[in-house]
Amino acid sequence: MDLRGKVALVTGGARRLGRGIVLAVARAGCDVIIHYGTSAAQAQQGVREIEALGVRGWNVAADLTRGEEIARLFEEVRAIGRLDLLVNSAASFESAPLEEIGEADWDRVQALNLRAPFLCLQQAAKLMRASERAAGESAAVVNVADWSGLQPWPRFAHHGVSKAGLLHLTRIAARALAPAVRVSAVVPGAILPPPGVEPGSDAWQRRAERIPRGRIGDPDDVGQAVVFLAEHEFLTGVVLPVDGGEGLC
């Protein structure tokens, strides 16, 4: 899919990894809808940055833990006129000992990290199928997972299960929505430090030293991977690590 002149929706696109994805998609020539939860100022700044690249930008607020808010978000997307790329980037990153995760904690994480991408994917597929396309061209969904969905991190049970579910949803949706919609996922490695870890800390630097590429990644590395998956028509059901080779260690 040639992204020039197309429309993308990036959930959680106002900050951190989502912002890097927004900018990469915009540099590829795509108009971008930036979804945000509470980061209104960052979302507005994001629109200014992508409009400076010569594409259109919008920002839309929604609480993705509520189904009715997701439906309202997609009504606003529908009013724009088309949708070609959905990037499910919004997520929380919570940790706790397994025995201390309460029912409400579990439900809150699953609601944002797994149920919301599922509901967004459902809504997006309807819009994508309704948008006119060139012969042989398909729409695309890219889900943003992480290594906790592949590795059993003891302190991230609710988070890890949500991301493992997202990866399996990716594969199921790739089959269920073919050939009109391609669905893949990226698995970022060490890109941004988790909450509570400083970029210059010894622990973060030691992690960089363990990565075969010898450095921490950048949000643009993930953004470029998203663009790659969106543009290549013969790719679907792909789970693409963006980790500098860390998964080999």
C-alpha positions in Angstrom: 0.0 0.0 0.0 1.3 3.4 -1.0 0.7 5.5 2.2 0.7 8.8 0.3 -2.7 10.3 0.6 -4.0 7.6 2.9 -5.4 8.0 6.4 -4.0 6.3 9.5 -5.3 6.2 13.1 -2.7 5.7 15.8 -4.0 5.0 19.3 -1.9 6.4 22.1 -0.2 8.5 19.4 0.5 11.6 21.5 3.5 10.5 23.4 6.4 8.0 23.8 6.4 5.2 21.3 3.1 6.3 19.7 4.5 9.7 18.8 7.4 8.0 17.0 5.0 5.9 15.0 2.9 9.0 14.1 5.9 10.9 12.8 7.1 7.9 10.7 3.7 7.3 9.2 3.4 11.0 8.4 6.8 11.1 6.8 5.6 8.3 4.5 2.9 10.7 3.3 0.0 9.5 5.3 -2.6 11.8 7.0 -2.8 10.8 10.7 -5.5 10.8 13.3 -3.8 11.0 16.7 -5.8 9.3 19.5 -5.0 10.3 23.0 -6.4 9.6 26.5 -5.3 12.6 28.6 -2.3 14.0 26.8 -4.2 16.8 25.0 -1.2 19.2 24.8 1.1 16.5 23.3 -1.6 15.5 20.8 -2.0 19.1 19.6 1.8 19.4 19.3 1.8 16.2 17.3 -0.7 17.6 14.8 1.4 20.7 14.3 4.5 18.5 13.7 2.8 16.3 11.1 1.2 19.2 9.4 4.7 20.8 9.0 5.5 17.6 7.0 2.8 18.5 4.5 0.1 16.0 5.6 -3.2 16.5 7.4 -3.5 15.8 11.1 -6.3 15.5 13.7 -6.5 14.6 17.3 -9.3 12.7 19.0 -9.7 12.0 22.7 -11.2 8.7 24.0 -11.1 6.4 27.0 -10.3 3.1 25.3 -11.3 1.1 28.3 -15.0 2.0 27.5 -16.7 0.4 24.5 -18.9 3.4 23.9 -15.9 5.7 23.8 -14.3 3.5 21.1 -17.6 3.7 19.1 -17.5 7.5 19.4 -13.9 7.6 18.3 -14.7 5.7 15.2 -17.7 8.0 14.4 -15.2 10.8 14.3 -12.9 8.7 12.1 -15.8 7.9 9.8 -16.5 11.6 9.5 -13.0 12.1 8.0 -14.0 9.9 5.2 -11.7 6.8 5.0 -9.3 4.7 7.0 -6.4 2.7 5.6 -4.1 2.0 8.5 -4.8 1.3 12.2 -2.0 1.2 14.7 -3.0 -0.2 18.1 -0.3 1.5 20.2 -2.2 2.6 23.3 -1.3 0.5 26.4 -0.5 0.5 30.0 2.6 -1.1 31.5 1.8 -2.3 35.0 3.8 -4.6 37.2 3.1 -6.4 40.5 3.9 -9.7 42.1 1.5 -12.4 40.9 -0.1 -13.0 44.2 -0.9 -9.2 44.6 -2.7 -8.7 41.3 -6.4 -8.0 42.2 -9.4 -8.6 40.1 -9.8 -4.9 39.3 -6.1 -4.7 38.4 -6.4 -7.6 36.0 -9.5 -6.3 34.4 -8.1 -2.8 33.9 -5.0 -4.0 32.1 -6.9 -6.4 29.9 -9.5 -3.7 29.0 -6.9 -1.3 27.6 -4.2 -3.7 26.3 -6.3 -6.4 24.7 -10.1 -5.6 24.6 -9.5 -2.1 23.2 -7.4 -3.3 20.3 -9.9 -6.0 19.5 -12.8 -3.5 19.5 -10.7 -0.9 17.5 -9.9 -3.7 15.0 -13.6 -4.6 14.6 -14.5 -1.0 14.0 -11.6 -0.3 11.7 -12.3 -3.3 9.5 -15.7 -2.0 8.7 -14.4 1.4 7.6 -11.5 -0.1 5.7 -13.7 -2.3 3.6 -15.9 0.7 2.8 -13.0 2.7 1.5 -12.2 2.6 -2.2 -8.9 1.0 -3.1 -6.8 0.3 -6.2 -6.8 -3.2 -7.6 -4.7 -5.5 -5.4 -4.4 -3.0 -2.6 -5.4 -3.8 1.0 -5.7 -1.9 4.2 -3.5 -2.7 7.2 -3.6 -3.0 11.0 -0.4 -3.1 13.0 -0.6 -4.1 16.7 2.2 -3.0 19.1 3.1 -5.8 21.5 6.3 -6.2 23.6 8.6 -9.0 24.8 6.4 -9.6 27.9 4.0 -11.3 25.5 6.7 -13.8 24.5 8.7 -14.2 27.7 7.3 -15.1 31.1 8.3 -12.0 33.2 7.2 -12.9 36.7 6.2 -9.4 37.8 4.2 -8.6 34.7 1.6 -11.4 34.7 -1.5 -9.2 33.7 0.5 -7.1 31.3 2.3 -10.1 29.7 -1.0 -12.1 29.3 -2.6 -9.1 27.6 0.3 -8.8 25.1 0.4 -12.5 24.4 -3.4 -12.3 23.7 -2.7 -9.4 21.4 -0.2 -11.4 19.4 -2.6 -14.3 19.0 -5.4 -11.9 18.1 -3.0 -10.6 15.4 -2.7 -14.0 13.8 -6.4 -14.8 14.0 -7.4 -11.4 12.5 -4.9 -11.9 9.7 -6.8 -15.0 8.6 -10.3 -13.7 9.4 -9.9 -10.4 7.6 -7.9 -11.5 4.5 -7.6 -10.5 1.8 -9.1 -7.0 2.4 -7.2 -6.2 5.6 -3.7 -7.3 6.5 -2.9 -7.6 10.2 0.6 -7.8 11.7 2.4 -6.8 14.9 5.7 -5.3 16.0 7.5 -6.4 19.2 9.6 -3.5 20.4 12.6 -4.3 22.6 14.6 -1.7 24.5 13.3 1.5 23.0 12.2 3.7 25.9 12.9 3.0 29.6 9.9 1.7 31.6 8.3 4.0 34.3 10.7 4.5 37.2 13.9 3.8 35.1 16.0 6.8 34.0 17.5 6.7 30.5 21.0 7.4 31.9 20.8 4.8 34.7 23.3 2.0 35.1 20.6 -0.6 34.6 19.5 0.9 31.3 23.0 1.2 30.0 23.8 -2.4 31.0 20.8 -3.5 29.0 22.2 -1.6 26.0 25.5 -3.5 26.3 23.7 -6.8 26.1 22.0 -6.0 22.8 23.8 -7.3 19.7 23.4 -4.0 17.9 25.1 -2.4 20.9 22.6 0.3 21.6 19.1 1.2 22.8 16.6 1.6 20.0 14.6 4.7 19.1 10.9 5.2 18.6 11.6 5.9 14.9 12.9 2.3 14.6 9.5 1.1 15.6 7.8 3.7 13.4 9.8 2.5 10.3 8.8 -1.1 11.1 5.2 -0.1 11.2 5.5 1.7 7.8 7.3 -1.4 6.4 4.4 -3.7 7.4 1.8 -1.3 6.2 3.4 -0.8 2.8 4.2 -4.4 1.8 1.2 -6.0 0.3 2.4 -9.6 0.7 3.0 -9.4 4.5 0.2 -10.4 6.9 0.2 -12.3 10.2 3.8 -11.1 10.7 5.2 -10.7 14.2 8.2 -8.5 13.7 10.8 -8.0 16.6 12.3 -4.5 16.7 14.9 -5.2 19.3 18.4 -4.9 17.9 18.8 -8.7 18.2 18.1 -8.8 21.9 15.7 -11.7 21.4 18.6 -13.8 20.3 20.4 -13.5 23.7 
